[in-house]
């Protein structure tokens, strides 16, 4: 069987954990190398020795090295791959993840990258490894593998399309132990997804691109039994104290949430947090969440301008629904964290001042301010280009994983002149702790 080494920096990756699990289940020898690069949230940077990371990888004696990438870490992963090839040109490399799926042709054009996995790869990657093992040594196959694009003898083999989507209940549980060994805080909080997909295709989000790639949006969900089984096992294996559900929108299926609530309370019984859209929050759902032990709900709001939401962000948003969702959650003593976005094309200081007054009335417990960051092939790229905010050179940099500014997600994102909004950002962040009268003043 193949020796495959997964490489990932900085954070826990559920995608990598699932791929390690399916490769192990298929009989391949799996290794993991972790390194620290950037904290994209706080804007902190580490001085990375890519040669050292490459040496750690080669110590695992891999046939192939798998790099999963989001746009924010793509350049780091690319530099590791380049250092790896300089040390041992014979080791194969394969890139996957969101960034590689968005711009596979750009990624595969790099000399240090031999293959790209497009979209979900729980089926395509093991199949590819199996075909590479058909000979006495590890060699790329002659025929294409659905979902994998690779180089052989100076040509590309395969198509720019995603492979077969996973049936979620049939997947092995994610292999978390390699991450838990290097990220000690992770053992306290167990992260999991009960679904894949999103009912929305917001223009700034990668789901807008996936909508085009898959010809539509489909939400797939694990059964309640499968979710409970994984969590019961996790409680036995690890010292977890809470659970974080990182679904794009945890509450889209009211019946599922009801069944989950009944079983989770009895069989798991840990405090948990989840992400939800205000339009999928109602009195019944809040009752189910509270009864099951939900302590925090993160609401994706982004803007209180209904016009901006519809015309620029491609999300139908009603402020009355936002108000009701926050009110219902606070009634049940569930901490309300709202995500708010600055730097949206067409936004104004006047709108943001109205936002401050809006939140000052509702008083969510936490306001998380994120600055818009442009990511490859998302719909908002074209909007920003049409408005003259970015140009083709900027788009090329985005597709290479090069930031347009030196700002982090919390200090300016892709906005080239964020200073006028710093006061609003500061006030929104501190609003929950300030008296109403001070905020109004």
CORWOFEN-V740650 format. One record per pair of residues at least 12 apart in sequence whose ideal C-beta (glycine too) atoms are under 7 Angstrom apart, sorted by sequence separation. I is the first residue (numbers start at 1). J is the second residue. If there is no record, write none. Layout:
# CORWOFEN-V740650
I	J
I	J
This chain:
# CORWOFEN-V740650
20	32
81	93
95	107
104	116
140	152
231	243
306	318
404	416
427	439
6	19
35	48
144	157
145	158
306	319
6	20
67	81
104	118
131	145
144	158
381	395
144	159
147	162
304	319
340	355
100	116
147	163
201	217
374	390
100	117
101	118
128	145
146	163
35	53
95	113
101	119
127	145
146	164
199	217
4	23
65	84
93	112
198	217
33	53
93	113
94	114
96	116
128	148
197	217
199	219
274	294
93	114
94	115
95	116
96	117
124	145
197	218
272	293
276	297
278	299
301	322
92	114
94	116
124	146
197	219
271	293
272	294
273	295
376	398
33	56
94	117
124	147
197	220
270	293
272	295
273	296
274	297
275	298
276	299
277	300
278	301
375	398
376	399
4	28
6	30
33	57
124	148
195	219
196	220
250	274
269	293
271	295
374	398
9	34
74	99
96	121
195	220
250	275
251	276
273	298
275	300
1	27
2	28
3	29
4	30
5	31
6	32
7	33
8	34
9	35
10	36
54	80
65	91
67	93
69	95
121	147
195	221
249	275
250	276
265	291
299	325
338	364
1	28
9	36
10	37
33	60
53	80
57	84
70	97
85	112
194	221
195	222
243	270
245	272
248	275
249	276
261	288
265	292
337	364
340	367
342	369
1	29
5	33
9	37
10	38
48	76
64	92
65	93
66	94
67	95
68	96
69	97
70	98
71	99
119	147
168	196
194	222
242	270
244	272
247	275
249	277
252	280
257	285
261	289
264	292
265	293
336	364
337	365
340	368
343	371
344	372
10	39
31	60
50	79
54	83
58	87
62	91
63	92
68	97
70	99
118	147
241	270
242	271
243	272
244	273
245	274
246	275
251	280
336	365
337	366
338	367
339	368
340	369
341	370
342	371
343	372
50	80
53	83
54	84
58	88
64	94
66	96
69	99
82	112
117	147
240	270
242	272
251	281
254	284
258	288
261	291
335	365
338	368
342	372
374	404
31	62
69	100
81	112
117	148
118	149
249	280
254	285
257	288
261	292
313	344
337	368
339	370
341	372
40	72
51	83
78	110
81	113
221	253
224	256
260	292
297	329
312	344
50	83
54	87
115	148
116	149
194	227
219	252
227	260
312	345
78	112
115	149
251	285
312	346
115	150
221	256
224	259
228	263
232	267
37	73
114	150
224	260
228	264
232	268
308	344
326	362
371	407
373	409
114	151
231	268
297	334
299	336
301	338
302	339
192	230
296	334
299	337
301	339
302	340
303	341
308	346
326	364
345	383
371	409
37	76
124	163
224	263
228	267
295	334
296	335
297	336
298	337
299	338
300	339
301	340
302	341
308	347
323	362
345	384
370	409
371	410
123	163
228	268
294	334
295	335
299	339
370	410
371	411
373	413
374	414
108	149
123	164
207	248
296	337
298	339
303	344
369	410
371	412
372	413
373	414
118	160
120	162
121	163
279	321
286	328
290	332
345	387
371	413
372	414
108	151
118	161
119	162
120	163
123	166
278	321
286	329
372	415
118	162
119	163
122	166
190	234
278	322
281	325
290	334
345	389
371	415
104	149
120	165
283	328
289	334
120	166
286	332
305	351
19	66
278	325
281	328
371	418
108	156
190	238
122	171
7	57
190	240
198	248
199	249
304	354
162	213
187	238
189	240
192	243
194	245
198	249
304	355
5	57
16	68
162	214
168	220
187	239
188	240
195	247
15	68
169	222
187	240
188	241
189	242
190	243
191	244
192	245
193	246
194	247
199	252
168	222
169	223
188	242
193	247
304	358
5	60
13	68
105	160
189	244
191	246
104	160
369	425
5	62
169	226
173	230
3	61
4	62
7	65
180	238
3	62
4	63
7	66
369	428
3	63
4	64
5	65
6	66
7	67
8	68
173	233
369	429
2	63
367	428
2	64
4	66
367	429
10	73
9	73
367	431
314	379
367	432
366	432
9	76
365	432
356	424
364	432
352	421
359	428
363	432
7	77
343	413
312	383
343	414
349	420
356	427
360	431
343	415
352	424
356	428
359	431
7	80
64	138
63	138
343	418
349	424
356	431
360	436
342	421
360	439
360	440
15	97
342	425
356	439
340	428
119	213
22	122
26	126
28	129
19	121
23	125
19	122
23	126
18	122
22	126
19	125
23	129
208	314
102	209
98	206
203	312
204	313
203	313
202	313
203	314
202	314
201	314
202	315
200	315
4	129
2	129
2	132
2	133
1	133
2	138
32	178
25	172
34	182
22	171
22	172
21	172
24	175
21	173
18	171
21	174
21	175
20	175
18	174
17	174
17	175
20	178
17	176
14	174
17	179
12	179
204	372
209	377
206	375
209	378
208	378
12	183
208	379
206	378
205	378
12	186
204	378
203	378
203	379
204	380
14	191
203	380
12	191
14	193
203	383
103	376
102	376
103	377
102	377
99	376
106	399
106	400
103	399
99	401
71	375
71	376
75	401
74	401
75	402
71	401
43	407
43	408
42	408
41	408
40	408
41	409
42	410
43	411
40	409
41	410
